[in-house]
Amino acid sequence: MHPLEKDTDIRKGRRLPLPAGPETAVYCRARDYEADTLIPLHHHPDRHQLVYAETGVLVVRAGMGRWVVPSTRAIWMPAGTGHQVHCIGQVQMRSLYVTPAAMRQPPAGPSAVSVTPLLAALIRAAASVQQPYVEDSRDGRVMRLILDEMQTLPVLPLHLPEPKDARLRMIGRQLERHPDDASTLHDWAQRLQVDVKTIQRLCMRELGMTFGQWRQQARLLRALERLAVGEKVIDVALALGYESPSAFTTMFKRRFGLTPSQFFR
């Protein structure tokens, strides 16, 4: 193996081909996981994957990013992309594996997406389809309709970028461990012994957002994890540094378009 290929495999984790031949456009696998299960870094070399959390919450890391995927949402993972999955609470995971040739314009990179009620029902039906299925059959039509539905999935703002710069990574680790940390940009500049404008430039260059937006996103994604396992809004709001539940709800709705109670219906 060429050294570069070997290094690429290390970064992507274990190579996991599927027990479905190239003639099968869509393959569905249903698995249930206990709370706090960690699925190690791996990749599927020849298929895109839609990882759907029917129940529970998934925290997915891929490349330089982290996604929180609550129940009834999913994450799109392009073929060959290394990813690691952490199950928050008990998780019923339903994964669709799609051959690249079957998708007209798939998303280029990992992204959290909304799952329509129709697609959710189709995924449940696909879990019982025996492989290989006949194209001109009820099972084949279910799978073709899944492909149609997957072309229109709206992307959700459930992503937290992870920086490469060592100084920003130090801030990122603190935000992940202590999302209620109220340290200002000036506080961090003093700790890191850099100018405030240096941090501002790094945030925009590496994250595409301001320091304040980055901290807010880290807090809201941690809130999703906690709300999804049944914690009360007031407890989550205060634990994450918000002055009141109403302030938290306002910020949550501004970011996700729904209140916490609406989001988890």
N, C-alpha and C positions, 0 to 999 in steps of 0.2 A: 504494500500500500504506500502511495505517495505520502510524505510527511504532512502535507497540507490536508489531504483527505483524512488522515488519522486525527489531526487536530480538530477538524470539523466535526467528526464523530464524537469526540470528547465533549465539545461544546453543546452538541445536540442530545447527548445522552444515548441510552440504549436504542438500537434500531429494532422496531417492532412491526414487521410485516403482518398482514391480516390473512385469515383463512378464506379469503374471497378472491376469485380469479378476476382478471381484467374484464371479463364479459359481464360482471356484476357491477352496474353503475353505482348502486347505493347499497351499503351494508349497514345494518343496525345492530348494536350490541347494548344490552341492558345489564348493568351491574349495580349492586348496592354496597355501600361502604359504611363502616362504623365511624363514629365521631373521631376526629383528629387523625384520620388516615392520611398518610403522605404518599402520593404516587410519584416515584422518583423521576428525574429528568429522562425523557425519552422522545422519540419522534417516529412518525409513520412516513416512510420514504416515498410511498407511491399513492397516497390518498390525502385529500383534504379531510378535516374533521370538524364536525359541529358538536361541541360538548354541551349537553343540555342538563340542567339541574332540575329534575321534576320536583324534588324536595331537597331541602338543605341549602348550603352555601358552598361555593367553590372559590378558592383563592388561587389564581393561576399566574405563574411567572413564566415569561418567555422573552428571551433576548434581554433588552434593557427596559422591561416594563412589567407592571403588576396589574392584574384585573381582579375585581371582586364580582362574582357572578351569583346573584341570589336566585332562589327558586323561581321557576317559570321564565328565566332568562337563559342565555347560552353564550358560548364564546366560539368564534370561528378561528380555526387554526389551519393555516395553509400547509400543504404537504411538505414534509421535510423540516418543519419548524420544531426545534427542541422546546419542550415545555414540561413544567412540574406542576402538580395539582395537590392542594391541601384541602381536605374536606372539613368544613366547619359544621359540627353537628352531624347527625346521620344523613347520608346523601343517597338519593336514588338517581344514579347517573344513567342517562340514555345518550349514546353517541352515534352519530351518523358519519359514515366514512364514504367519501365520494371520489370517484376517479376524476382527475383534472379535466379529461376530455368531455365529461358530462356537464360541466359548468361553463356558461358562456362568458361571464365577466365576474369571476369570484373576487372578493376583497383581496388586496395584495398582501396585507399583513394581518396579524392577530387583531381581533376586535370583539367587544361585547355587543350582543345584538338582542333585540326583543323577539320573542317567539309568539306568534299569533295563536289564538285558540285552535284554529284549523291545523296549523303545523304541529301543535302539541298533540292533538288527536291522531294525526298521521304518524307521529313518532311512536306513540303507544301501539298503533296498529303494526308499524314496521318491525317492532321488537319481536313479534310472533311470526314474521315471515320466514319461511324455510329457504335456505340458500342451496343451490342457485334457484332463482325464481324464473318463471316463464314471462317474457316481456308482454305477450298478448294474453294477459290474465288479470284477475282482480289484484293480485299482489304486484304485478308489473305496473298496473295503473296507479296504485298507491305510491309506488316509488317514483313514477314520473311526476305525479302531483307534488311530491316532496321537493323534487328539483325545481319545479315552478315556484313554489312558495319560498324556497331559499334564495331566489333571485331578488326578493323584495324586502329582505330583513333590514329594519332600521338600526343603525349603529347607535349605541348608548354611551354616555360619558362616564364609564365605569373603569377608566384606565388611569393609573398613576405611573408616569414615566420615571425611570430610574437613571440618574446621571452617571457619567463616567468620571468626572472630575472628583478627585479624592476629597476635596473640601465640601462639595455638595453632597457627596455620599455620607459624610459625617453628619450633616444636617438631616439627610434622609433617614438614616438609622435612628436618630433621635425622634423624628416625627413618627416613625413606625412604632417605636417602643412607647413613646409618650406623646400621643397626638394632642394632649391638652397643654403641652409646653407653649407658654405665651411669649417666649423669647422673640424680641424684635430683630429686624434686619441689623440694626446697630449693635445689638447684643452679640449676634453671630459674627459680625465684622471684628469686634474686639477679641472674641475667643479665637478666631482664625487668623487674627493679625493681618487683615487685609482691609482694603477700602470698601465701603458700602457699595460703590458703583461696580466694583469687581464682582461681587455676588450677584448684583442685578444683571450684569452682562452675561454671567455664566448661566443664570436661570433662563434667560431668554434664548441663549444659544443652544443649551443642552435640553431644556424642558419645553421650550415654546410657551412659557407662562411666567408670570411674576412670582416672587417669593411668597406673597400673600395668597395667590391663587393655588400655588403648590401646597402650602400648609392647609388651606381650606379643603382641597381635594383629598389630602391624606386623612383629614378628620371625617369627611363625609363617607369615604369608603370604609373606614373603621366603624362608623355608625351603621352602615349597611350590614356588616358582619354581625354586630351585636343585636340589631333590631330583628334580623332574620332568625335568630335563635330564641326570640321571645322576650328580650329585655324591654322594659318600659321606656317610652320616649323621654320622660323626665330624667330617668337614671342615665340614659345614654347622653343626653344633652349636657348634663352637669359634669359627667365623667370626661367629656371631651373638651371642656373649657368654655362652653357657651353660657352666657349670663342667665338664660331662661329657656324653657322648652319652646316658647313662642319664637325666640330668636333663632333657635336651631331649626324649627319647622319652616320658618321663612327662608332661611338659607338653603335648606333641603329642597323646597319647592322651586326656588330660583334656579337651582342646578339641574334637578331631575324632572321638573314640570309637574310633579305630583307631591302631595303631602306624604309623610311616612306611612300613614294608615292606607292611603290609596295605592301606594307603591307595592305593598305586599298583599293586596287582594287577589 
